[in-house]
Amino acid sequence: MPLDPTKLLAAIPAGLRDPLLDTYREIASNFAEHRWSPSELEGGKFCEVVYWICHGFLAGTYVAAPTKPPNMVADCRRLESNPNTGKPGDHSLRILIPRILPALYDIRNNRGVGHVGGDVDPNLMDATAVYSMASWILAELVRVFHNVKTPEAQEAVDGLVERKTPLIWSAGTAKRVLDTDISATDQTLLLLHQALGWMPEAELVASIEYSNPSVYRTKILKVLHKARKIEYDQAGQRAHISPKGSAHVEEKIIAPRLNIKK
């Protein structure tokens, strides 16, 4: 059973949990939309929140809200010098994550993102590093705090993020593709492209307002699965877009409607 995103990391106080998830969503969304500079900038904020989560885990009490540590490198080394708490996940939050944070923080500070005059302009390589490290850290936090295996933790992290597109609107109940000329097949791909992770079949049916779920399953989901544009998990009643499907959405659906030049 997939982890409920609304209950993710509930053991961490909201003052730290909410900025953790918000900054991660910004990193991932900006990365997916090729906005390298904002993606890298959010990496610094993400590091600061994660530092205080590690600090609270080891100290046994959490601060109410994150602040900038006086010296990220020295403060992370101090975390590592704490005695083993004996708690599950101690090695990750005392050793592994504090060793990753300074490198992630340094990309924001010294690679032309956070300040004028850095060595390197914002770019795909650095943004990929930020996104990858942040994803690993968040998945590790989920693994530790929820006592789940790594694939389940990564799936939960993937489910947190959505791409932003003006072609989709949400009133808080169901998502709607605003262009009514788009076919049910392409609406399905567009919704899955925005979701990034797995999306329940029932949610797709509700969003598209397809009258017959059984026919939708046969004529849309199974056909897209056969074409390798999506992965359709019939047993789990959910779907996930593939790289081939994402390319179709970006080139054939989004670009022509938003006048995006390749």
Long-range contacts (C-beta under 8 A, 24 or more apart in sequence): 2-152, 2-155, 2-156, 2-159, 2-198, 3-142, 3-146, 3-148, 3-152, 3-155, 3-156, 5-156, 5-159, 5-160, 8-142, 8-146, 8-156, 8-160, 9-141, 9-142, 9-145, 9-146, 11-145, 12-53, 12-56, 12-62, 12-141, 12-145, 13-56, 13-62, 13-64, 15-62, 15-63, 15-64, 15-65, 15-66, 16-49, 16-52, 16-53, 16-56, 16-62, 16-63, 16-65, 16-66, 19-45, 19-49, 19-65, 19-66, 20-46, 20-49, 20-50, 20-53, 20-138, 20-141, 21-160, 23-49, 24-134, 24-135, 24-138, 24-157, 24-160, 24-161, 25-160, 25-161, 25-162, 27-130, 27-131, 27-134, 28-131, 28-134, 28-135, 28-160, 28-161, 28-196, 29-161, 29-162, 29-163, 29-164, 30-127, 31-127, 31-128, 31-130, 31-131, 32-161, 32-163, 32-196, 33-163, 33-164, 34-124, 36-122, 36-123, 36-124, 36-126, 36-127, 37-113, 37-122, 39-127, 39-130, 39-131, 40-107, 40-108, 40-111, 40-113, 40-122, 40-126, 40-127, 40-130, 41-108, 41-113, 41-114, 42-130, 43-104, 43-105, 43-107, 43-108, 43-130, 43-133, 43-134, 44-105, 44-108, 44-109, 44-114, 46-104, 46-134, 46-137, 47-72, 47-101, 47-104, 47-105, 47-108, 48-72, 50-97, 50-101, 50-137, 50-141, 51-75, 51-76, 51-79, 51-98, 51-101, 53-93, 53-141, 54-79, 54-93, 54-94, 54-97, 54-98, 55-79, 57-85, 57-87, 57-89, 57-93, 58-82, 58-85, 58-90, 58-93, 58-94, 72-101, 72-102, 72-105, 73-102, 76-101, 76-102, 88-144, 88-147, 89-143, 89-144, 89-145, 92-140, 92-143, 92-144, 93-141, 93-144, 96-140, 97-137, 97-140, 97-141, 100-133, 100-136, 100-137, 101-137, 103-133, 104-129, 104-130, 104-133, 104-134, 104-137, 155-197, 155-198, 158-196, 158-197, 158-198, 159-195, 159-197, 159-198, 160-197, 161-196, 161-197, 162-194, 162-195, 162-196, 163-193, 163-194, 163-196, 164-194, 165-190, 165-193, 165-194, 165-254, 166-258, 167-253, 167-254, 167-257, 167-258, 168-194, 174-203, 174-206, 174-207, 175-203, 175-207, 176-207, 177-207, 177-208, 179-257, 182-253, 184-208, 184-210, 184-216, 184-220, 185-220, 185-223, 185-224, 186-249, 186-252, 186-253, 188-220, 188-221, 188-224, 188-230, 188-239, 189-224, 189-229, 189-230, 189-241, 189-245, 189-248, 189-249, 189-253, 190-249, 190-253, 190-254, 192-230, 192-239, 192-240, 192-241, 192-245, 193-241, 193-245, 193-246, 193-249, 193-250, 195-241, 196-241, 197-240, 198-233, 198-236, 198-238, 198-239, 198-240, 199-238, 199-239, 199-240, 200-237, 200-238, 201-237, 201-238, 201-239, 202-237, 204-239
